[in-house]
Amino acid sequence: MTTEYFEDIQIGAVREFGSKIVSKKEIIEFATKFDPQSFHIDEVEAADSIYGGIIASGWHTASMTMRMMVDHMVSSRAGLGSPGWNNLRWYKPVRPGDTLRVRSEVINKKRSVSRPTMGTIFGTIQVFNQDAEMVMSFESLGMVLAKTTDE
Amino acid sequence: MEKQHWEDFPVGRVDDFGNRLVTEEEIIEFATEFDPQPFHIDKEAAAEHFFGGIIASGWHTGSMLMRMLVDEMLINSTSMGSPGVDELRWKAPVRPGEILSVRSEVISATVHKYKSDRGFTKFSYVVSNEKGKVKLTMTSTILFLKKAVGGSQ
């Protein structure tokens, strides 16, 4: 696979990838470790909650998204990690049996002034279910190595 | 113990909590499933990387923060979930053997525009290790039910 450097990444570039089936077992397993609220781990209580059944922890959905990004995108970039992200929103519950996929778009890129051998890629990550409903989105920040120190 | 409602989280409320030991086994287990980059899962590759050893996936650190929030604040509250997170920053790598804790501060509290029985509370969180080194900061919102007016709800 060709490695993408800062110069290779185009503003407006869109990638769609991933096909992650979410199982009830995984939802309960993740939430038992990291988010043990009843609507994530207890089928009886979840049925009575505003969600009407077990739903995935938002952190689980985000982590499943990261896995799809690593498999399909991160590994092909000369990435140097990420300082974080902005405006993550959970729009709809993720339920057992849902199939998730990701749409990634490059919104902007800026070469570092202090370290011109790298730059930051600003992206939008959107996650959809099998009915094309957006379940989550966030604005990503990724640092990427450059090939040269100028454009 | 009575559940904590929206009114119990006024602006300026500060809570310190959490005592989470991060193990190498857990770092590798999480990252193998969700973030299989070499510096999270491969000790030898991580040692040669600029991080100089295995570090936790940032999503793992976020998830550990979530667990501390659930145990301390949410499990005994009227939380109805969260619409999202405004900002998250990974300030420094989290390594095996570190012990994480949280400082939480309420930065805004507003009643729901259309449903007056509930309100949004915005929190600022700082996750630090046992030496006080800041590892992660986050600003996010939780929706809580309010106390019933006249106890008739």
Interface residues (C-beta under 8 A of the other chain):
Chain A: F30 K33 F34 D35 P36 Q37 F39 I50 S57 G58 W59 A62 S63 M64 M66 R67 V70 V74 S75 G81 S82 P83 G84 W85 N86 N87 L88 R89 W90 F138
Chain B: F30 E33 F34 D35 P36 Q37 S57 G58 W59 H60 G62 S63 M64 M66 R67 V70 L74 I75 S79 M80 G81 S82 P83 G84 V85 D86 E87 L88 R89 W90
